[in-house]
Amino acid sequence: MSVSNQNLALKRTVPVFVRPRTDAFLVKCANYLNFVETYLASMNVQNPYLRVLDSGAETEVLRNGKTLIMLGSNNYLGLSTHPVVVKAVKKAIDIYGTGCCSSRPLAGTTSLHVELEKELAEFKSAEASLLFSTGYMTMMGTICALAGENDVIFSDQLNHASIIDGIKLAKAQIRVFRHSDMAHLEELLAACDPEANKLIVTDGVFSMKGDLANLPEIKNLADRYGAWIMIDDAHGSGVMGENGRGVAEHFGLEGEIDLVCCTFSKVFGTVGGAVAARRDVIEFLKFNSRPFVFTASLPPSVVATVLASLRVLKGSPHLLRNLRKNAQILKDGLTALGFPVMATPTPIIPIPLGNDEKVFRLAWALEDEGVFVNPIVPPAVSAESSLIRVTAMATHTEEELEFALDRFKLVGRRLGLI
Ligand SMILES: Cc1ncc(COP(=O)(O)O)c(C=O)c1O
């Protein structure tokens, strides 16, 4: 037998096991799609998510060739299309091109990144700040770098997913306190090992309900129990406080919160985020936060957007005044119409309807009549808290708001909601 024939004989004697390809993943997807289809069909509505827009995040948007009044954007001050901001972005592209093509620690730090970190630290009354590529990564990257298995994190029940996922990644011990229930927080702090490292984490503005964390009481408890505080000020930065410096400014606690995080996807009109803290903490995060180290740096055009937005914000107090005025017009108007509007100190105006079907029907009917609003159902809120989330912008005109309120009246009556 030749050598090659010997090999062939050998191969034939070795049994070959071919495992059937698992279809469990496909079954999972199919079950989900089936669930969604059945669920929407039971209410006779279409899926209201991922609606495609053909224009920027302005007060009027284009969809399917139709103009809609936008009451669902977090572009609170209208900065994403502000001419000064847009000009700065174009200039940055001319100088730096479209991206850094590297992570921050390697070749992804430009003088713009450093400039923004300095200005944001000043804005947040902190020694230093650090940029992340999204707001989500900011929360996650801060928590998972600082906390570990032996540390205890006290987290508000309604905190954003980025906080919850950061705690999971940190494998820290978690104690969830009932939403803004300070007595419950104290109970949990008191029951904790006094020697344990403790971190209280809370949204500054709760994004779905539009209410604020009780920061003064959280600070009081943190001081008494030796805990650190981290706030996710995604919706407070640029919005709350006399100068828009955030929830800490609103409560007179600037410079007293250990870790202040913000996102650039709301007021700052783009994408990204930052944490502001003591210099030594920021230096530690630069080399220990995996979501900072192991991802591409923010493109200079994005950094230029935030820098320009921040400067416009600081130099245009009328924008904040307009935002507050417009939010009040919407709150008063919707309340007068008979909608169950939740009172909030923010431009987020929740209309809880307690039932997904009512929420979807109202959202679609408003779209048909020329108004875009966000339907919020589980898992973003609990099952009984489904709501329509309306947000005001500084740049809405009175005519736009009047039109929207008129459509709310029409549709609310037609659906028997008011
Ligand atoms: C409270 C809160 N935290 C964090 C995030 C995440 O920020 P980003 O979307 O900029 O990643 C969001 C945005 O959805 C948010 O509302």
Ligand as a Chemical Component Dictionary entry (heavy atoms), coordinates in Angstrom:
data_LIG
# 
_chem_comp.id                   LIG 
_chem_comp.type                 NON-POLYMER 
_chem_comp.pdbx_formal_charge   0 
_chem_comp.three_letter_code    LIG 
# 
loop_
_chem_comp_atom.comp_id 
_chem_comp_atom.atom_id 
_chem_comp_atom.alt_atom_id 
_chem_comp_atom.type_symbol 
_chem_comp_atom.charge 
_chem_comp_atom.model_Cartn_x 
_chem_comp_atom.model_Cartn_y 
_chem_comp_atom.model_Cartn_z 
_chem_comp_atom.pdbx_ordinal 
LIG C1 C1 C 0 -30.436 59.089 31.981 1  
LIG C2 C2 C 0 -29.595 58.618 30.835 2  
LIG N1 N1 N 0 -28.368 58.149 31.076 3  
LIG C3 C3 C 0 -27.583 57.709 30.085 4  
LIG C4 C4 C 0 -28.011 57.713 28.776 5  
LIG C5 C5 C 0 -27.120 57.175 27.709 6  
LIG O1 O1 O 0 -26.605 58.218 26.969 7  
LIG P1 P1 P 0 -26.264 58.089 25.412 8  
LIG O2 O2 O 0 -27.539 57.822 24.686 9  
LIG O3 O3 O 0 -25.691 59.421 25.110 10 
LIG O4 O4 O 0 -25.311 56.972 25.264 11 
LIG C6 C6 C 0 -29.263 58.227 28.476 12 
LIG C7 C7 C 0 -29.739 58.284 27.085 13 
LIG O5 O5 O 0 -30.561 57.589 26.622 14 
LIG C8 C8 C 0 -30.094 58.672 29.522 15 
LIG O6 O6 O 0 -31.326 59.138 29.285 16 
# 
loop_
_chem_comp_bond.comp_id 
_chem_comp_bond.atom_id_1 
_chem_comp_bond.atom_id_2 
_chem_comp_bond.value_order 
_chem_comp_bond.pdbx_ordinal 
LIG C1 C2 SING 1  
LIG C2 N1 SING 2  
LIG C2 C8 DOUB 3  
LIG N1 C3 DOUB 4  
LIG C3 C4 SING 5  
LIG C4 C5 SING 6  
LIG C4 C6 DOUB 7  
LIG C5 O1 SING 8  
LIG O1 P1 SING 9  
LIG P1 O2 DOUB 10 
LIG P1 O3 SING 11 
LIG P1 O4 SING 12 
LIG C6 C7 SING 13 
LIG C6 C8 SING 14 
LIG C7 O5 DOUB 15 
LIG C8 O6 SING 16 
# 
